[in-house]
Amino acid sequence: YDTADSISTLKDILTKDEMKDIDLIIAPEDDDHLEMIAAFAQEHKCHVLNLYNIKSTLHKTNEWVLQGNISQEDMYKSAINHIIHDYKGMTPVFLRNKEHLSDKIKFTTQLQVALDTACVRYKQVSYTDILDDTELKGLNDTSQYVFIPTSSAKKDLISYASALNRFKNDNPNCRIELFGYPEWITFKGSIKEKMH
């Protein structure tokens, strides 16, 4: 059934006779819909599969709710732990395009707080529109860097992937890594080659 993004439609669906014997409901993303379905599932002892609302924590309080994805909060904790421990000895470098909003600012802000707490020094490189080689001049050629973008936008990735590849070619003794985002697995062609 399609809830049509309507609470009244969802209520009508949940009162249908066949819903009494349902084993599994795949829930929509909407918070209110998910909460209503979770309450229904708890009462009728059927499972709810939440694949779309990654911010929901209902699975922690309702045994009938199955979370199909790691929560955003848990994903951030895991990624931050990975960066601090697996990139030990490398200097994190945050890449920020001053021209538009950074869609990963919540994550990168939490990461910077964690790095400060762990006494890990990091650098920030801000650029306008396209990352230019001159913005990377402050980095030396013998250090190890993990570059962490504050945006997952394809346009930004194209910009800094080119600059980072040139930086790597100009500094063969410098180890560099690029921290990536899940959205990037959909990128193909030349941008995928630049990432690798």
Phi and psi restraints in degrees (value plus and minus 20) as a CYANA .aco file:
   2 ASP   PHI    -123.3   -83.3
   2 ASP   PSI     103.1   143.1
   3 THR   PHI     -93.4   -53.4
   3 THR   PSI     -31.0     9.0
   4 ALA   PHI      34.4    74.4
   4 ALA   PSI       8.8    48.8
   5 ASP   PHI      36.0    76.0
   5 ASP   PSI      17.9    57.9
   6 SER   PHI    -153.3  -113.3
   6 SER   PSI     107.5   147.5
   7 ILE   PHI     -83.1   -43.1
   7 ILE   PSI     -61.8   -21.8
   8 SER   PHI     -84.6   -44.6
   8 SER   PSI     -57.9   -17.9
   9 THR   PHI     -84.1   -44.1
   9 THR   PSI     -62.5   -22.5
  10 LEU   PHI     -82.3   -42.3
  10 LEU   PSI     -62.6   -22.6
  11 LYS   PHI     -79.9   -39.9
  11 LYS   PSI     -62.9   -22.9
  12 ASP   PHI     -82.0   -42.0
  12 ASP   PSI     -62.0   -22.0
  13 ILE   PHI     -82.3   -42.3
  13 ILE   PSI     -65.8   -25.8
  14 LEU   PHI     -88.2   -48.2
  14 LEU   PSI     -36.5     3.5
  15 THR   PHI    -113.7   -73.7
  15 THR   PSI     -22.7    17.3
  16 LYS   PHI     -85.7   -45.7
  16 LYS   PSI     125.9   165.9
  17 ASP   PHI     -76.0   -36.0
  17 ASP   PSI     -62.6   -22.6
  18 GLU   PHI     -84.9   -44.9
  18 GLU   PSI     -38.1     1.9
  19 MET   PHI     -91.9   -51.9
  19 MET   PSI     -38.3     1.7
  20 LYS   PHI     -86.7   -46.7
  20 LYS   PSI     -47.5    -7.5
  21 ASP   PHI    -130.9   -90.9
  21 ASP   PSI      -2.1    37.9
  22 ILE   PHI     -93.3   -53.3
  22 ILE   PSI     124.0   164.0
  23 ASP   PHI    -119.9   -79.9
  23 ASP   PSI     -52.0   -12.0
  24 LEU   PHI    -170.0  -130.0
  24 LEU   PSI     116.2   156.2
  25 ILE   PHI    -141.0  -101.0
  25 ILE   PSI     109.8   149.8
  26 ILE   PHI    -114.2   -74.2
  26 ILE   PSI      93.2   133.2
  27 ALA   PHI    -103.1   -63.1
  27 ALA   PSI     132.0   172.0
  28 PRO   PHI     -98.0   -58.0
  28 PRO   PSI     154.0   194.0
  29 GLU   PHI     -95.2   -55.2
  29 GLU   PSI     -51.9   -11.9
  30 ASP   PHI     -75.1   -35.1
  30 ASP   PSI     111.3   151.3
  31 ASP   PHI     -77.1   -37.1
  31 ASP   PSI     -68.8   -28.8
  32 ASP   PHI     -83.8   -43.8
  32 ASP   PSI     -61.0   -21.0
  33 HIS   PHI     -84.8   -44.8
  33 HIS   PSI     -64.7   -24.7
  34 LEU   PHI     -81.7   -41.7
  34 LEU   PSI     -62.8   -22.8
  35 GLU   PHI     -82.8   -42.8
  35 GLU   PSI     -62.2   -22.2
  36 MET   PHI     -85.0   -45.0
  36 MET   PSI     -62.7   -22.7
  37 ILE   PHI     -87.1   -47.1
  37 ILE   PSI     -59.1   -19.1
  38 ALA   PHI     -83.1   -43.1
  38 ALA   PSI     -60.4   -20.4
  39 ALA   PHI     -84.8   -44.8
  39 ALA   PSI     -61.9   -21.9
  40 PHE   PHI     -81.1   -41.1
  40 PHE   PSI     -64.5   -24.5
  41 ALA   PHI     -83.6   -43.6
  41 ALA   PSI     -60.0   -20.0
  42 GLN   PHI     -84.6   -44.6
  42 GLN   PSI     -61.5   -21.5
  43 GLU   PHI     -88.9   -48.9
  43 GLU   PSI     -58.3   -18.3
  44 HIS   PHI    -121.4   -81.4
  44 HIS   PSI     -16.0    24.0
  45 LYS   PHI      34.8    74.8
  45 LYS   PSI      34.4    74.4
  46 CYS   PHI    -148.8  -108.8
  46 CYS   PSI     135.0   175.0
  47 HIS   PHI    -105.4   -65.4
  47 HIS   PSI     129.4   169.4
  48 VAL   PHI    -140.1  -100.1
  48 VAL   PSI     106.3   146.3
  49 LEU   PHI    -121.2   -81.2
  49 LEU   PSI      94.5   134.5
  50 ASN   PHI    -120.5   -80.5
  50 ASN   PSI      86.5   126.5
  51 LEU   PHI    -125.5   -85.5
  51 LEU   PSI     -35.8     4.2
  52 TYR   PHI    -132.2   -92.2
  52 TYR   PSI     -44.4    -4.4
  53 ASN   PHI    -122.5   -82.5
  53 ASN   PSI      69.6   109.6
  54 ILE   PHI     -96.2   -56.2
  54 ILE   PSI     -32.7     7.3
  55 LYS   PHI    -107.8   -67.8
  55 LYS   PSI     -31.7     8.3
  56 SER   PHI     -88.8   -48.8
  56 SER   PSI     122.6   162.6
  57 THR   PHI    -139.0   -99.0
  57 THR   PSI      -3.3    36.7
  58 LEU   PHI     -77.5   -37.5
  58 LEU   PSI     -50.7   -10.7
  59 HIS   PHI     -84.1   -44.1
  59 HIS   PSI     -38.1     1.9
  60 LYS   PHI    -100.9   -60.9
  60 LYS   PSI     -41.9    -1.9
  61 THR   PHI    -137.6   -97.6
  61 THR   PSI     -29.0    11.0
  62 ASN   PHI    -149.5  -109.5
  62 ASN   PSI      89.0   129.0
  63 GLU   PHI     -83.4   -43.4
  63 GLU   PSI     -34.1     5.9
  64 TRP   PHI    -109.8   -69.8
  64 TRP   PSI     -26.4    13.6
  65 VAL   PHI    -116.8   -76.8
  65 VAL   PSI     106.4   146.4
  66 LEU   PHI    -127.8   -87.8
  66 LEU   PSI     104.1   144.1
  67 GLN   PHI    -111.3   -71.3
  67 GLN   PSI      98.2   138.2
  68 GLY   PHI     -99.4   -59.4
  68 GLY   PSI     -37.7     2.3
  69 ASN   PHI    -151.2  -111.2
  69 ASN   PSI     136.1   176.1
  70 ILE   PHI     -86.9   -46.9
  70 ILE   PSI     121.2   161.2
  71 SER   PHI     -87.1   -47.1
  71 SER   PSI     136.0   176.0
  72 GLN   PHI     -79.7   -39.7
  72 GLN   PSI     -62.0   -22.0
  73 GLU   PHI     -80.4   -40.4
  73 GLU   PSI     -66.2   -26.2
  74 ASP   PHI     -88.8   -48.8
  74 ASP   PSI     -55.6   -15.6
  75 MET   PHI     -84.0   -44.0
  75 MET   PSI     -62.4   -22.4
  76 TYR   PHI     -81.9   -41.9
  76 TYR   PSI     -65.9   -25.9
  77 LYS   PHI     -79.5   -39.5
  77 LYS   PSI     -64.1   -24.1
  78 SER   PHI     -84.5   -44.5
  78 SER   PSI     -64.9   -24.9
  79 ALA   PHI     -85.0   -45.0
  79 ALA   PSI     -61.5   -21.5
  80 ILE   PHI     -83.7   -43.7
  80 ILE   PSI     -64.7   -24.7
  81 ASN   PHI     -80.5   -40.5
  81 ASN   PSI     -62.0   -22.0
  82 HIS   PHI     -79.9   -39.9
  82 HIS   PSI     -67.2   -27.2
  83 ILE   PHI     -84.1   -44.1
  83 ILE   PSI     -64.9   -24.9
  84 ILE   PHI     -86.2   -46.2
  84 ILE   PSI     -60.4   -20.4
  85 HIS   PHI    -111.8   -71.8
  85 HIS   PSI     -62.1   -22.1
  86 ASP   PHI    -102.3   -62.3
  86 ASP   PSI     -37.9     2.1
  87 TYR   PHI    -129.4   -89.4
  87 TYR   PSI       7.7    47.7
  88 LYS   PHI     -78.7   -38.7
  88 LYS   PSI     115.3   155.3
  89 GLY   PHI      69.2   109.2
  89 GLY   PSI     -29.1    10.9
  90 MET   PHI    -120.8   -80.8
  90 MET   PSI     128.6   168.6
  91 THR   PHI    -111.9   -71.9
  91 THR   PSI      98.2   138.2
  92 PRO   PHI     -88.5   -48.5
  92 PRO   PSI     116.9   156.9
  93 VAL   PHI    -147.4  -107.4
  93 VAL   PSI      94.4   134.4
  94 PHE   PHI    -105.1   -65.1
  94 PHE   PSI     110.3   150.3
  95 LEU   PHI    -125.5   -85.5
  95 LEU   PSI      98.9   138.9
  96 ARG   PHI    -148.9  -108.9
  96 ARG   PSI     103.4   143.4
  97 ASN   PHI    -104.5   -64.5
  97 ASN   PSI      97.3   137.3
  98 LYS   PHI     -93.3   -53.3
  98 LYS   PSI     -32.5     7.5
  99 GLU   PHI     -99.3   -59.3
  99 GLU   PSI     -45.5    -5.5
 100 HIS   PHI    -167.3  -127.3
 100 HIS   PSI     148.4   188.4
 101 LEU   PHI     -79.9   -39.9
 101 LEU   PSI     125.4   165.4
 102 SER   PHI    -115.6   -75.6
 102 SER   PSI      91.6   131.6
 103 ASP   PHI     -91.7   -51.7
 103 ASP   PSI     -31.9     8.1
 104 LYS   PHI    -129.5   -89.5
 104 LYS   PSI       1.2    41.2
 105 ILE   PHI     -84.1   -44.1
 105 ILE   PSI     -55.2   -15.2
 106 LYS   PHI     -81.9   -41.9
 106 LYS   PSI     -66.4   -26.4
 107 PHE   PHI     -84.6   -44.6
 107 PHE   PSI     -69.3   -29.3
 108 THR   PHI     -87.3   -47.3
 108 THR   PSI     -50.3   -10.3
 109 THR   PHI     -86.2   -46.2
 109 THR   PSI     -65.6   -25.6
 110 GLN   PHI     -82.2   -42.2
 110 GLN   PSI     -59.0   -19.0
 111 LEU   PHI     -83.5   -43.5
 111 LEU   PSI     -63.6   -23.6
 112 GLN   PHI     -83.1   -43.1
 112 GLN   PSI     -58.8   -18.8
 113 VAL   PHI     -82.6   -42.6
 113 VAL   PSI     -63.8   -23.8
 114 ALA   PHI     -85.2   -45.2
 114 ALA   PSI     -59.3   -19.3
 115 LEU   PHI     -85.0   -45.0
 115 LEU   PSI     -61.2   -21.2
 116 ASP   PHI     -80.8   -40.8
 116 ASP   PSI     -64.2   -24.2
 117 THR   PHI     -82.3   -42.3
 117 THR   PSI     -58.0   -18.0
 118 ALA   PHI    -105.6   -65.6
 118 ALA   PSI     -14.7    25.3
 119 CYS   PHI      38.2    78.2
 119 CYS   PSI      19.2    59.2
 120 VAL   PHI    -122.0   -82.0
 120 VAL   PSI     100.5   140.5
 121 ARG   PHI     -97.8   -57.8
 121 ARG   PSI     123.2   163.2
 122 TYR   PHI    -158.4  -118.4
 122 TYR   PSI     146.2   186.2
 123 LYS   PHI    -142.6  -102.6
 123 LYS   PSI     139.8   179.8
 124 GLN   PHI    -146.7  -106.7
 124 GLN   PSI     114.5   154.5
 125 VAL   PHI    -140.2  -100.2
 125 VAL   PSI      94.3   134.3
 126 SER   PHI    -123.5   -83.5
 126 SER   PSI     119.3   159.3
 127 TYR   PHI    -158.9  -118.9
 127 TYR   PSI     142.7   182.7
 128 THR   PHI    -129.8   -89.8
 128 THR   PSI      93.3   133.3
 129 ASP   PHI      48.4    88.4
 129 ASP   PSI     -82.8   -42.8
 130 ILE   PHI    -145.7  -105.7
 130 ILE   PSI     110.9   150.9
 131 LEU   PHI     -89.0   -49.0
 131 LEU   PSI     100.6   140.6
 132 ASP   PHI    -121.2   -81.2
 132 ASP   PSI     132.5   172.5
 133 ASP   PHI     -76.8   -36.8
 133 ASP   PSI     -50.8   -10.8
 134 THR   PHI     -86.4   -46.4
 134 THR   PSI     -47.9    -7.9
 135 GLU   PHI     -89.3   -49.3
 135 GLU   PSI     -38.6     1.4
 136 LEU   PHI    -116.7   -76.7
 136 LEU   PSI     -20.5    19.5
 137 LYS   PHI     -81.7   -41.7
 137 LYS   PSI     -46.6    -6.6
 138 GLY   PHI     -92.6   -52.6
 138 GLY   PSI     -26.9    13.1
 139 LEU   PHI    -113.0   -73.0
 139 LEU   PSI     119.8   159.8
 140 ASN   PHI    -109.5   -69.5
 140 ASN   PSI     147.8   187.8
 141 ASP   PHI    -111.4   -71.4
 141 ASP   PSI     -15.0    25.0
 142 THR   PHI    -140.8  -100.8
 142 THR   PSI     -20.9    19.1
 143 SER   PHI    -103.9   -63.9
 143 SER   PSI     157.8   197.8
 144 GLN   PHI    -140.0  -100.0
 144 GLN   PSI     110.0   150.0
 145 TYR   PHI    -148.5  -108.5
 145 TYR   PSI     122.0   162.0
 146 VAL   PHI    -135.6   -95.6
 146 VAL   PSI      97.7   137.7
 147 PHE   PHI    -109.0   -69.0
 147 PHE   PSI     109.4   149.4
 148 ILE   PHI    -143.4  -103.4
 148 ILE   PSI      84.8   124.8
 149 PRO   PHI     -91.2   -51.2
 149 PRO   PSI     128.5   168.5
 150 THR   PHI    -113.9   -73.9
 150 THR   PSI     -14.6    25.4
 151 SER   PHI    -159.9  -119.9
 151 SER   PSI     122.8   162.8
 152 SER   PHI    -122.4   -82.4
 152 SER   PSI     -13.1    26.9
 153 ALA   PHI     -80.6   -40.6
 153 ALA   PSI     119.2   159.2
 154 LYS   PHI     -79.5   -39.5
 154 LYS   PSI     -59.8   -19.8
 155 LYS   PHI     -79.0   -39.0
 155 LYS   PSI     -63.7   -23.7
 156 ASP   PHI     -86.9   -46.9
 156 ASP   PSI     -62.5   -22.5
 157 LEU   PHI     -79.5   -39.5
 157 LEU   PSI     -63.0   -23.0
 158 ILE   PHI     -78.7   -38.7
 158 ILE   PSI     -62.8   -22.8
 159 SER   PHI     -83.8   -43.8
 159 SER   PSI     -74.2   -34.2
 160 TYR   PHI    -101.5   -61.5
 160 TYR   PSI     -42.5    -2.5
 161 ALA   PHI     -83.3   -43.3
 161 ALA   PSI     -62.1   -22.1
 162 SER   PHI     -83.4   -43.4
 162 SER   PSI     -66.7   -26.7
 163 ALA   PHI     -84.6   -44.6
 163 ALA   PSI     -60.2   -20.2
 164 LEU   PHI     -88.2   -48.2
 164 LEU   PSI     -56.3   -16.3
 165 ASN   PHI     -84.1   -44.1
 165 ASN   PSI     -61.8   -21.8
 166 ARG   PHI     -85.3   -45.3
 166 ARG   PSI     -61.5   -21.5
 167 PHE   PHI     -80.2   -40.2
 167 PHE   PSI     -63.8   -23.8
 168 LYS   PHI     -83.9   -43.9
 168 LYS   PSI     -63.2   -23.2
 169 ASN   PHI     -84.5   -44.5
 169 ASN   PSI     -56.1   -16.1
 170 ASP   PHI     -98.3   -58.3
 170 ASP   PSI     -37.4     2.6
 171 ASN   PHI    -151.3  -111.3
 171 ASN   PSI      51.6    91.6
 172 PRO   PHI     -83.7   -43.7
 172 PRO   PSI     -40.2    -0.2
 173 ASN   PHI    -106.0   -66.0
 173 ASN   PSI     -24.0    16.0
 174 CYS   PHI    -115.6   -75.6
 174 CYS   PSI     105.5   145.5
 175 ARG   PHI    -108.3   -68.3
 175 ARG   PSI     107.2   147.2
 176 ILE   PHI    -149.6  -109.6
 176 ILE   PSI     127.2   167.2
 177 GLU   PHI    -150.6  -110.6
 177 GLU   PSI     131.1   171.1
 178 LEU   PHI    -137.9   -97.9
 178 LEU   PSI      97.7   137.7
 179 PHE   PHI     -94.0   -54.0
 179 PHE   PSI     106.9   146.9
 180 GLY   PHI    -129.2   -89.2
 180 GLY   PSI     150.6   190.6
 181 TYR   PHI    -139.1   -99.1
 181 TYR   PSI     131.7   171.7
 182 PRO   PHI     -75.2   -35.2
 182 PRO   PSI     -52.7   -12.7
 183 GLU   PHI     -78.2   -38.2
 183 GLU   PSI     -46.0    -6.0
 184 TRP   PHI     -89.7   -49.7
 184 TRP   PSI     -36.6     3.4
 185 ILE   PHI     -86.3   -46.3
 185 ILE   PSI     -35.6     4.4
 186 THR   PHI    -106.8   -66.8
 186 THR   PSI     -29.9    10.1
 187 PHE   PHI     -97.3   -57.3
 187 PHE   PSI     120.4   160.4
 188 LYS   PHI    -150.2  -110.2
 188 LYS   PSI     157.3   197.3
 189 GLY   PHI      50.2    90.2
 189 GLY   PSI    -160.9  -120.9
 190 SER   PHI     -85.4   -45.4
 190 SER   PSI     -53.1   -13.1
 191 ILE   PHI     -87.3   -47.3
 191 ILE   PSI     -55.3   -15.3
 192 LYS   PHI     -85.1   -45.1
 192 LYS   PSI     -61.3   -21.3
 193 GLU   PHI     -83.8   -43.8
 193 GLU   PSI     -60.6   -20.6
 194 LYS   PHI     -83.8   -43.8
 194 LYS   PSI     -56.2   -16.2
 195 MET   PHI     -83.0   -43.0
 195 MET   PSI     -60.2   -20.2
